[in-house]
């Protein structure tokens, strides 16, 4: 009786397996029809994709991709005939086709019992993916503009994934695809908005060397590393960002904040010295050293390096502004110990010294204003203070009106 029961179970199992294999064949046949019933084809293949008997068969995933390819073709046929068609269905079918063909290729690359790989799917499927790849950009743009970042990430990410997939090793897309860095940037931007930091770290590096968006891609990497609590890699990414994109204040600002908050000025100064050793006449590196001395309240050294900065780059408004600030800080510190008694013999000399600080600050702030008149935070408050303490009524009134407006 047990033997009979076991035989029945084997027959049932064989029947279930046969049914799933038949589903795969029927799904392909239906999708191949002149007027295909895609809903039925997708229903059949969906069952096979999740069934243990067929889910590891590359043929199952190949047919799943084929169905999506046929959906795409039918929509584009309607477009060609100027009939109504679903743009999003075109994009989504292209994306789904790629995903299914990726899985098909992965399974087809598994060696057989003799240790051999017989992948008959790679060449035709790779060609199909490449032909639809532009639609991944279009789909990503459409969803990104709709503020649907998850969907946008799926499309942009798939576009980048194609370049790195073994199916396209002979295409050398990582080097030849000039659009890739831009799409990788948008993938990492969408991932950043979603706070999907693993995806940021996956896609942003592809854009890191791009002239237009590289600095932002590296910024996304730094943000992701900080969010994940990897302080060592975060600090390293900030240093790399400064070296590659010294004009982008994000890296410098966050690195200085880190050093300041942790009182690691020795490390910060060593970093500045290392940068200057490589490029002694780099205005930004000189500015960094001046800024570090500034934060350490070594004002004389700060003024020295801010001065060197403006010698190398006479248009460095931030250095002029900070020099003006230091002279004002020195004036404030001196005023706290200066004599306020008009009868004190020191009073006149102290007032002259105090005035001298503001006289030194004045041309610095005025130069910053001349260089960047629209960036009022560099000079407005400083000039207000300078003109007030120097008794420059006309100039003070003008700045006061600016502040009120």
Beta strands, then each sheet from edge to edge (+ up, - down):
end
